[in-house]
Amino acid sequence: MPTLIRLAISIALLALVASQFGDGLLEQLRTADTRWLLAALALGFAQITLSAWRWRFTAGHLAIPLTRRVALGEYYLATLVNQTLPGGVLGDAQRAWRHGRQLPRHGPAFQAVVIERLSGQIAMGILALAAWASSPWASSGARSQSLLLLLALIGFVAIISAGLSRARTAPDWMRDWRDALSRGLFNRRVLPLQLMASFTVAAGYVGGFVCCLMALGPAGGIMLWIALIPPVLFAMLIPLSIAGWGIRESAAALLWPMAGLPAAEGVAAAILYGAISLLAGVPGVMVLLRR
């Protein structure tokens, strides 16, 4: 989708949200507790550090070198690019390309990034579905559908893991990816560590959003938020905006009233979360300056 269309969608959705909540939303943002926002920023830094470790872990199982310093710097830069440019994946594509330039073959570098990101999306998908399936305000039909989707996703991971270990014949490029997935993710010794790291990163995202809520002096409670936040974060993956802006806030505006909470609270927290996510990537500027 063209950049201008994504930008227009983000602006239109944010304008719609602003028109609905107006001055009350601005007042909440103005009076936010800085201490909680700093805690959210610290969690953002921790997430990037753990994500960089996950990338190194994946690259190591694909037998390609990646130092701790390079992984951390490139991940900060990728985060900054993803937060400022459309698509949400350009930063990841660039770090794969830069890493690949240092290797005899570029393919394994791209495989490491794709597998590392796939691990994160699987964890966030499971977390979002589990949160929605357990939410008390969702209809019984919605909870059943969420539970079925959750079981289907877990089953899909198990089937792919078993299939990759048994497959013997395939085109060369497919065999190459099969072997990479088998070594870097769908391996009984690798998958638990991959998912453990990815669930920890996902929990950090949720924790950062909780900190943004706490900065507002919210009306809700943490058990309600834990069910609401993962679907909001998962909605950011919809590739229709710039870094999730507009979609994230719209999802919060829809979900918060379903839990009997003020919509403005969710929207304000979503805006703060977006700003904190952008700030977390700022150290990536130093990587650009060094280059």
ChimeraX commands (.cxc) that place a marker at each C-alpha (Angstrom):
marker #1 position 0.00,0.00,0.00 radius 0.5
marker #1 position 1.43,3.46,-0.90 radius 0.5
marker #1 position 2.93,5.50,1.93 radius 0.5
marker #1 position 0.58,8.43,1.42 radius 0.5
marker #1 position -2.46,6.20,1.81 radius 0.5
marker #1 position -1.08,4.71,5.03 radius 0.5
marker #1 position -0.36,8.20,6.33 radius 0.5
marker #1 position -3.84,9.37,5.37 radius 0.5
marker #1 position -5.42,6.41,7.20 radius 0.5
marker #1 position -3.39,7.10,10.35 radius 0.5
marker #1 position -4.28,10.80,10.30 radius 0.5
marker #1 position -7.95,10.12,9.59 radius 0.5
marker #1 position -8.27,7.59,12.42 radius 0.5
marker #1 position -6.43,9.83,14.89 radius 0.5
marker #1 position -8.62,12.78,13.88 radius 0.5
marker #1 position -11.74,10.66,14.39 radius 0.5
marker #1 position -10.58,9.62,17.85 radius 0.5
marker #1 position -9.67,13.21,18.75 radius 0.5
marker #1 position -13.09,14.45,17.62 radius 0.5
marker #1 position -14.78,11.93,19.90 radius 0.5
marker #1 position -12.80,12.65,23.07 radius 0.5
marker #1 position -11.53,16.20,22.58 radius 0.5
marker #1 position -10.29,18.23,25.53 radius 0.5
marker #1 position -10.65,15.41,28.05 radius 0.5
marker #1 position -8.09,13.39,26.16 radius 0.5
marker #1 position -5.64,16.31,26.03 radius 0.5
marker #1 position -6.03,16.88,29.77 radius 0.5
marker #1 position -5.25,13.24,30.51 radius 0.5
marker #1 position -2.13,13.38,28.36 radius 0.5
marker #1 position -1.00,16.67,29.91 radius 0.5
marker #1 position -1.27,15.39,33.49 radius 0.5
marker #1 position 0.32,11.95,32.90 radius 0.5
marker #1 position 2.72,10.85,35.65 radius 0.5
marker #1 position 6.26,11.05,34.24 radius 0.5
marker #1 position 7.56,8.36,36.62 radius 0.5
marker #1 position 5.33,5.71,35.07 radius 0.5
marker #1 position 6.29,6.86,31.59 radius 0.5
marker #1 position 9.97,6.46,32.46 radius 0.5
marker #1 position 9.19,2.94,33.70 radius 0.5
marker #1 position 7.50,2.20,30.35 radius 0.5
marker #1 position 10.56,3.53,28.52 radius 0.5
marker #1 position 12.86,1.32,30.62 radius 0.5
marker #1 position 10.74,-1.69,29.66 radius 0.5
marker #1 position 11.05,-0.65,26.03 radius 0.5
marker #1 position 14.83,-0.70,26.28 radius 0.5
marker #1 position 14.70,-4.10,27.99 radius 0.5
marker #1 position 12.47,-5.50,25.20 radius 0.5
marker #1 position 14.90,-4.37,22.52 radius 0.5
marker #1 position 17.83,-5.89,24.40 radius 0.5
marker #1 position 16.03,-9.24,24.75 radius 0.5
marker #1 position 14.89,-9.12,21.13 radius 0.5
marker #1 position 18.49,-8.56,20.04 radius 0.5
marker #1 position 19.48,-11.64,22.08 radius 0.5
marker #1 position 16.73,-13.62,20.34 radius 0.5
marker #1 position 18.13,-12.54,16.97 radius 0.5
marker #1 position 21.65,-13.64,17.98 radius 0.5
marker #1 position 20.25,-16.91,19.31 radius 0.5
marker #1 position 18.52,-17.57,15.98 radius 0.5
marker #1 position 21.55,-16.57,13.93 radius 0.5
marker #1 position 23.74,-18.86,16.03 radius 0.5
marker #1 position 21.54,-21.85,15.23 radius 0.5
marker #1 position 21.83,-20.97,11.55 radius 0.5
marker #1 position 25.63,-20.96,11.96 radius 0.5
marker #1 position 26.07,-17.29,11.03 radius 0.5
marker #1 position 28.14,-14.85,13.12 radius 0.5
marker #1 position 26.45,-11.94,14.87 radius 0.5
marker #1 position 28.12,-10.09,17.72 radius 0.5
marker #1 position 26.24,-8.74,20.72 radius 0.5
marker #1 position 27.18,-5.14,19.91 radius 0.5
marker #1 position 26.07,-5.36,16.28 radius 0.5
marker #1 position 22.82,-7.13,17.17 radius 0.5
marker #1 position 21.88,-4.53,19.80 radius 0.5
marker #1 position 22.78,-1.53,17.67 radius 0.5
marker #1 position 21.02,-2.86,14.58 radius 0.5
marker #1 position 17.91,-3.74,16.59 radius 0.5
marker #1 position 17.69,-0.21,17.99 radius 0.5
marker #1 position 18.03,1.19,14.48 radius 0.5
marker #1 position 15.42,-1.22,13.13 radius 0.5
marker #1 position 13.02,-0.20,15.92 radius 0.5
marker #1 position 13.48,3.46,15.06 radius 0.5
marker #1 position 12.87,2.83,11.35 radius 0.5
marker #1 position 9.82,0.67,12.06 radius 0.5
marker #1 position 8.36,3.43,14.24 radius 0.5
marker #1 position 8.86,6.19,11.69 radius 0.5
marker #1 position 8.29,4.59,8.29 radius 0.5
marker #1 position 5.24,2.75,6.89 radius 0.5
marker #1 position 4.90,-0.99,6.90 radius 0.5
marker #1 position 6.47,-1.72,10.28 radius 0.5
marker #1 position 9.03,-4.11,8.76 radius 0.5
marker #1 position 11.41,-1.89,6.78 radius 0.5
marker #1 position 13.79,-1.69,9.71 radius 0.5
marker #1 position 13.90,-5.47,9.95 radius 0.5
marker #1 position 14.53,-5.78,6.22 radius 0.5
marker #1 position 17.39,-3.29,6.47 radius 0.5
marker #1 position 19.08,-5.05,9.39 radius 0.5
marker #1 position 18.85,-8.34,7.49 radius 0.5
marker #1 position 20.39,-6.69,4.42 radius 0.5
marker #1 position 23.22,-5.06,6.40 radius 0.5
marker #1 position 23.96,-8.30,8.21 radius 0.5
marker #1 position 23.88,-10.23,4.92 radius 0.5
marker #1 position 26.50,-7.96,3.35 radius 0.5
marker #1 position 29.05,-9.36,5.80 radius 0.5
marker #1 position 28.32,-12.99,4.91 radius 0.5
marker #1 position 29.24,-15.16,1.91 radius 0.5
marker #1 position 25.50,-15.72,1.29 radius 0.5
marker #1 position 22.74,-13.19,2.02 radius 0.5
marker #1 position 19.99,-15.78,2.44 radius 0.5
marker #1 position 20.78,-16.96,5.99 radius 0.5
marker #1 position 20.77,-13.37,7.29 radius 0.5
marker #1 position 17.23,-12.83,5.98 radius 0.5
marker #1 position 16.18,-16.21,7.33 radius 0.5
marker #1 position 17.44,-15.31,10.81 radius 0.5
marker #1 position 15.42,-12.09,10.86 radius 0.5
marker #1 position 12.25,-13.71,9.49 radius 0.5
marker #1 position 12.46,-16.60,11.97 radius 0.5
marker #1 position 13.17,-14.28,14.90 radius 0.5
marker #1 position 10.19,-12.08,14.02 radius 0.5
marker #1 position 7.97,-15.11,13.40 radius 0.5
marker #1 position 8.75,-16.35,16.90 radius 0.5
marker #1 position 7.58,-13.01,18.29 radius 0.5
marker #1 position 4.37,-12.96,16.25 radius 0.5
marker #1 position 3.47,-16.50,17.31 radius 0.5
marker #1 position 3.88,-15.52,20.96 radius 0.5
marker #1 position 1.86,-12.32,20.58 radius 0.5
marker #1 position -0.88,-14.16,18.66 radius 0.5
marker #1 position -1.17,-16.80,21.37 radius 0.5
marker #1 position -1.20,-14.12,24.07 radius 0.5
marker #1 position -3.88,-12.06,22.30 radius 0.5
marker #1 position -6.14,-15.05,21.68 radius 0.5
marker #1 position -5.70,-16.33,25.23 radius 0.5
marker #1 position -6.53,-12.88,26.62 radius 0.5
marker #1 position -9.68,-12.60,24.50 radius 0.5
marker #1 position -10.78,-16.16,25.25 radius 0.5
marker #1 position -10.54,-15.46,28.99 radius 0.5
marker #1 position -12.19,-12.04,28.93 radius 0.5
marker #1 position -15.43,-12.00,30.98 radius 0.5
marker #1 position -17.18,-9.43,28.76 radius 0.5
marker #1 position -16.77,-11.32,25.49 radius 0.5
marker #1 position -19.76,-13.38,24.37 radius 0.5
marker #1 position -19.62,-17.12,24.81 radius 0.5
marker #1 position -19.45,-17.50,21.03 radius 0.5
marker #1 position -16.49,-15.12,20.79 radius 0.5
marker #1 position -14.69,-16.90,23.61 radius 0.5
marker #1 position -15.26,-20.26,21.93 radius 0.5
marker #1 position -13.97,-18.96,18.61 radius 0.5
marker #1 position -10.91,-17.47,20.30 radius 0.5
marker #1 position -10.23,-20.73,22.10 radius 0.5
marker #1 position -10.53,-22.68,18.86 radius 0.5
marker #1 position -8.19,-20.28,17.09 radius 0.5
marker #1 position -5.74,-20.55,19.97 radius 0.5
marker #1 position -5.78,-24.34,19.82 radius 0.5
marker #1 position -5.46,-24.20,16.03 radius 0.5
marker #1 position -2.41,-21.94,16.29 radius 0.5
marker #1 position -0.74,-24.22,18.84 radius 0.5
marker #1 position -1.60,-27.23,16.69 radius 0.5
marker #1 position -0.19,-25.50,13.61 radius 0.5
marker #1 position 3.13,-24.94,15.39 radius 0.5
marker #1 position 3.21,-28.59,16.47 radius 0.5
marker #1 position 2.36,-29.90,12.98 radius 0.5
marker #1 position 4.93,-27.68,11.26 radius 0.5
marker #1 position 7.56,-28.74,13.79 radius 0.5
marker #1 position 6.85,-32.42,13.17 radius 0.5
marker #1 position 6.55,-31.99,9.39 radius 0.5
marker #1 position 9.87,-30.18,9.03 radius 0.5
marker #1 position 11.69,-32.94,10.83 radius 0.5
marker #1 position 10.23,-35.62,8.53 radius 0.5
marker #1 position 10.13,-33.91,5.13 radius 0.5
marker #1 position 12.68,-35.29,2.68 radius 0.5
marker #1 position 11.89,-34.04,-0.82 radius 0.5
marker #1 position 11.35,-30.42,-1.87 radius 0.5
marker #1 position 12.80,-27.78,-4.26 radius 0.5
marker #1 position 16.19,-26.40,-3.24 radius 0.5
marker #1 position 14.86,-23.03,-1.99 radius 0.5
marker #1 position 12.12,-24.75,0.02 radius 0.5
marker #1 position 14.62,-27.19,1.47 radius 0.5
marker #1 position 16.82,-24.28,2.45 radius 0.5
marker #1 position 13.99,-22.56,4.32 radius 0.5
marker #1 position 12.82,-25.85,5.81 radius 0.5
marker #1 position 16.27,-26.51,7.21 radius 0.5
marker #1 position 16.53,-22.95,8.55 radius 0.5
marker #1 position 13.13,-23.15,10.26 radius 0.5
marker #1 position 13.97,-26.55,11.66 radius 0.5
marker #1 position 17.29,-25.37,13.11 radius 0.5
marker #1 position 16.25,-21.86,14.19 radius 0.5
marker #1 position 12.70,-22.31,15.48 radius 0.5
marker #1 position 10.81,-25.59,15.04 radius 0.5
marker #1 position 13.25,-27.75,16.95 radius 0.5
marker #1 position 12.36,-29.37,20.24 radius 0.5
marker #1 position 15.46,-27.94,21.90 radius 0.5
marker #1 position 15.20,-24.50,20.28 radius 0.5
marker #1 position 11.44,-23.80,20.27 radius 0.5
marker #1 position 11.02,-23.62,24.08 radius 0.5
marker #1 position 13.79,-21.01,24.39 radius 0.5
marker #1 position 12.50,-19.07,21.38 radius 0.5
marker #1 position 8.98,-18.93,22.78 radius 0.5
marker #1 position 10.20,-18.18,26.30 radius 0.5
marker #1 position 12.10,-15.16,25.00 radius 0.5
marker #1 position 9.19,-14.11,22.78 radius 0.5
marker #1 position 6.60,-14.43,25.55 radius 0.5
marker #1 position 8.88,-12.36,27.80 radius 0.5
marker #1 position 9.15,-9.69,25.10 radius 0.5
marker #1 position 5.36,-9.77,24.61 radius 0.5
marker #1 position 4.87,-9.46,28.37 radius 0.5
marker #1 position 7.16,-6.42,28.24 radius 0.5
marker #1 position 4.90,-4.84,25.62 radius 0.5
marker #1 position 1.90,-5.43,27.86 radius 0.5
marker #1 position 3.83,-4.13,30.87 radius 0.5
marker #1 position 4.76,-0.97,28.99 radius 0.5
marker #1 position 1.11,-0.35,28.14 radius 0.5
marker #1 position 0.16,-0.95,31.79 radius 0.5
marker #1 position 2.72,1.67,32.83 radius 0.5
marker #1 position 1.14,4.13,30.39 radius 0.5
marker #1 position -2.25,3.42,31.96 radius 0.5
marker #1 position -0.88,3.86,35.46 radius 0.5
marker #1 position 0.50,7.25,34.41 radius 0.5
marker #1 position -3.09,8.38,33.84 radius 0.5
marker #1 position -4.49,7.47,37.28 radius 0.5
marker #1 position -6.86,4.98,35.62 radius 0.5
marker #1 position -10.29,3.73,36.62 radius 0.5
marker #1 position -9.68,0.11,35.67 radius 0.5
marker #1 position -7.66,-2.69,37.24 radius 0.5
marker #1 position -4.71,-4.73,36.06 radius 0.5
marker #1 position -6.66,-7.97,35.49 radius 0.5
marker #1 position -8.98,-6.20,33.06 radius 0.5
marker #1 position -6.07,-4.52,31.31 radius 0.5
marker #1 position -4.20,-7.79,30.81 radius 0.5
marker #1 position -7.19,-9.08,28.82 radius 0.5
marker #1 position -7.58,-5.84,26.84 radius 0.5
marker #1 position -4.01,-4.90,25.95 radius 0.5
marker #1 position -2.84,-7.89,23.84 radius 0.5
marker #1 position -5.66,-7.50,21.25 radius 0.5
marker #1 position -4.86,-3.78,21.01 radius 0.5
marker #1 position -1.17,-4.52,20.41 radius 0.5
marker #1 position -2.00,-7.28,17.94 radius 0.5
marker #1 position -4.18,-4.84,15.98 radius 0.5
marker #1 position -1.03,-2.81,15.28 radius 0.5
marker #1 position 0.10,-5.59,12.93 radius 0.5
marker #1 position -2.68,-4.64,10.47 radius 0.5
marker #1 position -0.63,-3.11,7.61 radius 0.5
marker #1 position -2.82,-0.07,7.00 radius 0.5
marker #1 position -1.07,2.70,8.90 radius 0.5
marker #1 position 2.23,4.22,9.97 radius 0.5
marker #1 position 3.63,2.17,12.89 radius 0.5
marker #1 position 0.12,1.29,14.07 radius 0.5
marker #1 position -0.88,4.91,14.71 radius 0.5
marker #1 position -4.63,5.33,14.50 radius 0.5
marker #1 position -5.39,1.61,14.45 radius 0.5
marker #1 position -4.00,1.14,17.97 radius 0.5
marker #1 position -6.03,4.05,19.34 radius 0.5
marker #1 position -9.18,2.97,17.50 radius 0.5
marker #1 position -8.88,-0.57,18.88 radius 0.5
marker #1 position -8.54,0.81,22.42 radius 0.5
marker #1 position -11.58,3.05,21.88 radius 0.5
marker #1 position -13.63,-0.01,20.89 radius 0.5
marker #1 position -12.38,-2.46,23.52 radius 0.5
marker #1 position -12.30,-0.33,26.67 radius 0.5
marker #1 position -16.09,0.30,26.79 radius 0.5
marker #1 position -16.67,-3.45,26.35 radius 0.5
marker #1 position -15.01,-3.90,29.76 radius 0.5
marker #1 position -17.04,-1.09,31.30 radius 0.5
marker #1 position -14.06,1.29,31.28 radius 0.5
marker #1 position -13.88,4.83,29.86 radius 0.5
marker #1 position -12.79,4.77,26.25 radius 0.5
marker #1 position -10.73,7.94,26.68 radius 0.5
marker #1 position -8.55,6.10,29.19 radius 0.5
marker #1 position -7.62,3.42,26.68 radius 0.5
marker #1 position -7.08,5.93,23.89 radius 0.5
marker #1 position -4.82,8.15,26.00 radius 0.5
marker #1 position -2.75,5.14,27.09 radius 0.5
marker #1 position -2.47,4.00,23.45 radius 0.5
marker #1 position -1.14,7.42,22.41 radius 0.5
marker #1 position 1.38,7.44,25.27 radius 0.5
marker #1 position 2.43,3.90,24.36 radius 0.5
marker #1 position 3.06,4.94,20.76 radius 0.5
marker #1 position 5.17,7.90,21.89 radius 0.5
marker #1 position 7.19,5.72,24.29 radius 0.5
marker #1 position 7.77,3.12,21.57 radius 0.5
marker #1 position 9.14,5.84,19.32 radius 0.5
marker #1 position 11.44,7.14,22.08 radius 0.5
marker #1 position 12.71,3.61,22.77 radius 0.5
marker #1 position 14.16,3.51,19.27 radius 0.5
marker #1 position 15.98,6.86,19.53 radius 0.5
marker #1 position 19.36,5.25,20.45 radius 0.5
marker #1 position 19.26,3.89,16.90 radius 0.5
marker #1 position 20.24,7.41,15.76 radius 0.5
marker #1 position 23.72,6.76,17.19 radius 0.5
marker #1 position 24.05,3.75,14.89 radius 0.5
marker #1 position 23.25,6.00,11.93 radius 0.5
marker #1 position 25.78,8.60,13.06 radius 0.5
marker #1 position 28.51,5.96,13.41 radius 0.5
marker #1 position 27.85,4.89,9.84 radius 0.5
marker link #1:1,2 radius 0.2
marker link #1:2,3 radius 0.2
marker link #1:3,4 radius 0.2
marker link #1:4,5 radius 0.2
marker link #1:5,6 radius 0.2
marker link #1:6,7 radius 0.2
marker link #1:7,8 radius 0.2
marker link #1:8,9 radius 0.2
marker link #1:9,10 radius 0.2
marker link #1:10,11 radius 0.2
marker link #1:11,12 radius 0.2
marker link #1:12,13 radius 0.2
marker link #1:13,14 radius 0.2
marker link #1:14,15 radius 0.2
marker link #1:15,16 radius 0.2
marker link #1:16,17 radius 0.2
marker link #1:17,18 radius 0.2
marker link #1:18,19 radius 0.2
marker link #1:19,20 radius 0.2
marker link #1:20,21 radius 0.2
marker link #1:21,22 radius 0.2
marker link #1:22,23 radius 0.2
marker link #1:23,24 radius 0.2
marker link #1:24,25 radius 0.2
marker link #1:25,26 radius 0.2
marker link #1:26,27 radius 0.2
marker link #1:27,28 radius 0.2
marker link #1:28,29 radius 0.2
marker link #1:29,30 radius 0.2
marker link #1:30,31 radius 0.2
marker link #1:31,32 radius 0.2
marker link #1:32,33 radius 0.2
marker link #1:33,34 radius 0.2
marker link #1:34,35 radius 0.2
marker link #1:35,36 radius 0.2
marker link #1:36,37 radius 0.2
marker link #1:37,38 radius 0.2
marker link #1:38,39 radius 0.2
marker link #1:39,40 radius 0.2
marker link #1:40,41 radius 0.2
marker link #1:41,42 radius 0.2
marker link #1:42,43 radius 0.2
marker link #1:43,44 radius 0.2
marker link #1:44,45 radius 0.2
marker link #1:45,46 radius 0.2
marker link #1:46,47 radius 0.2
marker link #1:47,48 radius 0.2
marker link #1:48,49 radius 0.2
marker link #1:49,50 radius 0.2
marker link #1:50,51 radius 0.2
marker link #1:51,52 radius 0.2
marker link #1:52,53 radius 0.2
marker link #1:53,54 radius 0.2
marker link #1:54,55 radius 0.2
marker link #1:55,56 radius 0.2
marker link #1:56,57 radius 0.2
marker link #1:57,58 radius 0.2
marker link #1:58,59 radius 0.2
marker link #1:59,60 radius 0.2
marker link #1:60,61 radius 0.2
marker link #1:61,62 radius 0.2
marker link #1:62,63 radius 0.2
marker link #1:63,64 radius 0.2
marker link #1:64,65 radius 0.2
marker link #1:65,66 radius 0.2
marker link #1:66,67 radius 0.2
marker link #1:67,68 radius 0.2
marker link #1:68,69 radius 0.2
marker link #1:69,70 radius 0.2
marker link #1:70,71 radius 0.2
marker link #1:71,72 radius 0.2
marker link #1:72,73 radius 0.2
marker link #1:73,74 radius 0.2
marker link #1:74,75 radius 0.2
marker link #1:75,76 radius 0.2
marker link #1:76,77 radius 0.2
marker link #1:77,78 radius 0.2
marker link #1:78,79 radius 0.2
marker link #1:79,80 radius 0.2
marker link #1:80,81 radius 0.2
marker link #1:81,82 radius 0.2
marker link #1:82,83 radius 0.2
marker link #1:83,84 radius 0.2
marker link #1:84,85 radius 0.2
marker link #1:85,86 radius 0.2
marker link #1:86,87 radius 0.2
marker link #1:87,88 radius 0.2
marker link #1:88,89 radius 0.2
marker link #1:89,90 radius 0.2
marker link #1:90,91 radius 0.2
marker link #1:91,92 radius 0.2
marker link #1:92,93 radius 0.2
marker link #1:93,94 radius 0.2
marker link #1:94,95 radius 0.2
marker link #1:95,96 radius 0.2
marker link #1:96,97 radius 0.2
marker link #1:97,98 radius 0.2
marker link #1:98,99 radius 0.2
marker link #1:99,100 radius 0.2
marker link #1:100,101 radius 0.2
marker link #1:101,102 radius 0.2
marker link #1:102,103 radius 0.2
marker link #1:103,104 radius 0.2
marker link #1:104,105 radius 0.2
marker link #1:105,106 radius 0.2
marker link #1:106,107 radius 0.2
marker link #1:107,108 radius 0.2
marker link #1:108,109 radius 0.2
marker link #1:109,110 radius 0.2
marker link #1:110,111 radius 0.2
marker link #1:111,112 radius 0.2
marker link #1:112,113 radius 0.2
marker link #1:113,114 radius 0.2
marker link #1:114,115 radius 0.2
marker link #1:115,116 radius 0.2
marker link #1:116,117 radius 0.2
marker link #1:117,118 radius 0.2
marker link #1:118,119 radius 0.2
marker link #1:119,120 radius 0.2
marker link #1:120,121 radius 0.2
marker link #1:121,122 radius 0.2
marker link #1:122,123 radius 0.2
marker link #1:123,124 radius 0.2
marker link #1:124,125 radius 0.2
marker link #1:125,126 radius 0.2
marker link #1:126,127 radius 0.2
marker link #1:127,128 radius 0.2
marker link #1:128,129 radius 0.2
marker link #1:129,130 radius 0.2
marker link #1:130,131 radius 0.2
marker link #1:131,132 radius 0.2
marker link #1:132,133 radius 0.2
marker link #1:133,134 radius 0.2
marker link #1:134,135 radius 0.2
marker link #1:135,136 radius 0.2
marker link #1:136,137 radius 0.2
marker link #1:137,138 radius 0.2
marker link #1:138,139 radius 0.2
marker link #1:139,140 radius 0.2
marker link #1:140,141 radius 0.2
marker link #1:141,142 radius 0.2
marker link #1:142,143 radius 0.2
marker link #1:143,144 radius 0.2
marker link #1:144,145 radius 0.2
marker link #1:145,146 radius 0.2
marker link #1:146,147 radius 0.2
marker link #1:147,148 radius 0.2
marker link #1:148,149 radius 0.2
marker link #1:149,150 radius 0.2
marker link #1:150,151 radius 0.2
marker link #1:151,152 radius 0.2
marker link #1:152,153 radius 0.2
marker link #1:153,154 radius 0.2
marker link #1:154,155 radius 0.2
marker link #1:155,156 radius 0.2
marker link #1:156,157 radius 0.2
marker link #1:157,158 radius 0.2
marker link #1:158,159 radius 0.2
marker link #1:159,160 radius 0.2
marker link #1:160,161 radius 0.2
marker link #1:161,162 radius 0.2
marker link #1:162,163 radius 0.2
marker link #1:163,164 radius 0.2
marker link #1:164,165 radius 0.2
marker link #1:165,166 radius 0.2
marker link #1:166,167 radius 0.2
marker link #1:167,168 radius 0.2
marker link #1:168,169 radius 0.2
marker link #1:169,170 radius 0.2
marker link #1:170,171 radius 0.2
marker link #1:171,172 radius 0.2
marker link #1:172,173 radius 0.2
marker link #1:173,174 radius 0.2
marker link #1:174,175 radius 0.2
marker link #1:175,176 radius 0.2
marker link #1:176,177 radius 0.2
marker link #1:177,178 radius 0.2
marker link #1:178,179 radius 0.2
marker link #1:179,180 radius 0.2
marker link #1:180,181 radius 0.2
marker link #1:181,182 radius 0.2
marker link #1:182,183 radius 0.2
marker link #1:183,184 radius 0.2
marker link #1:184,185 radius 0.2
marker link #1:185,186 radius 0.2
marker link #1:186,187 radius 0.2
marker link #1:187,188 radius 0.2
marker link #1:188,189 radius 0.2
marker link #1:189,190 radius 0.2
marker link #1:190,191 radius 0.2
marker link #1:191,192 radius 0.2
marker link #1:192,193 radius 0.2
marker link #1:193,194 radius 0.2
marker link #1:194,195 radius 0.2
marker link #1:195,196 radius 0.2
marker link #1:196,197 radius 0.2
marker link #1:197,198 radius 0.2
marker link #1:198,199 radius 0.2
marker link #1:199,200 radius 0.2
marker link #1:200,201 radius 0.2
marker link #1:201,202 radius 0.2
marker link #1:202,203 radius 0.2
marker link #1:203,204 radius 0.2
marker link #1:204,205 radius 0.2
marker link #1:205,206 radius 0.2
marker link #1:206,207 radius 0.2
marker link #1:207,208 radius 0.2
marker link #1:208,209 radius 0.2
marker link #1:209,210 radius 0.2
marker link #1:210,211 radius 0.2
marker link #1:211,212 radius 0.2
marker link #1:212,213 radius 0.2
marker link #1:213,214 radius 0.2
marker link #1:214,215 radius 0.2
marker link #1:215,216 radius 0.2
marker link #1:216,217 radius 0.2
marker link #1:217,218 radius 0.2
marker link #1:218,219 radius 0.2
marker link #1:219,220 radius 0.2
marker link #1:220,221 radius 0.2
marker link #1:221,222 radius 0.2
marker link #1:222,223 radius 0.2
marker link #1:223,224 radius 0.2
marker link #1:224,225 radius 0.2
marker link #1:225,226 radius 0.2
marker link #1:226,227 radius 0.2
marker link #1:227,228 radius 0.2
marker link #1:228,229 radius 0.2
marker link #1:229,230 radius 0.2
marker link #1:230,231 radius 0.2
marker link #1:231,232 radius 0.2
marker link #1:232,233 radius 0.2
marker link #1:233,234 radius 0.2
marker link #1:234,235 radius 0.2
marker link #1:235,236 radius 0.2
marker link #1:236,237 radius 0.2
marker link #1:237,238 radius 0.2
marker link #1:238,239 radius 0.2
marker link #1:239,240 radius 0.2
marker link #1:240,241 radius 0.2
marker link #1:241,242 radius 0.2
marker link #1:242,243 radius 0.2
marker link #1:243,244 radius 0.2
marker link #1:244,245 radius 0.2
marker link #1:245,246 radius 0.2
marker link #1:246,247 radius 0.2
marker link #1:247,248 radius 0.2
marker link #1:248,249 radius 0.2
marker link #1:249,250 radius 0.2
marker link #1:250,251 radius 0.2
marker link #1:251,252 radius 0.2
marker link #1:252,253 radius 0.2
marker link #1:253,254 radius 0.2
marker link #1:254,255 radius 0.2
marker link #1:255,256 radius 0.2
marker link #1:256,257 radius 0.2
marker link #1:257,258 radius 0.2
marker link #1:258,259 radius 0.2
marker link #1:259,260 radius 0.2
marker link #1:260,261 radius 0.2
marker link #1:261,262 radius 0.2
marker link #1:262,263 radius 0.2
marker link #1:263,264 radius 0.2
marker link #1:264,265 radius 0.2
marker link #1:265,266 radius 0.2
marker link #1:266,267 radius 0.2
marker link #1:267,268 radius 0.2
marker link #1:268,269 radius 0.2
marker link #1:269,270 radius 0.2
marker link #1:270,271 radius 0.2
marker link #1:271,272 radius 0.2
marker link #1:272,273 radius 0.2
marker link #1:273,274 radius 0.2
marker link #1:274,275 radius 0.2
marker link #1:275,276 radius 0.2
marker link #1:276,277 radius 0.2
marker link #1:277,278 radius 0.2
marker link #1:278,279 radius 0.2
marker link #1:279,280 radius 0.2
marker link #1:280,281 radius 0.2
marker link #1:281,282 radius 0.2
marker link #1:282,283 radius 0.2
marker link #1:283,284 radius 0.2
marker link #1:284,285 radius 0.2
marker link #1:285,286 radius 0.2
marker link #1:286,287 radius 0.2
marker link #1:287,288 radius 0.2
marker link #1:288,289 radius 0.2
marker link #1:289,290 radius 0.2
marker link #1:290,291 radius 0.2
view
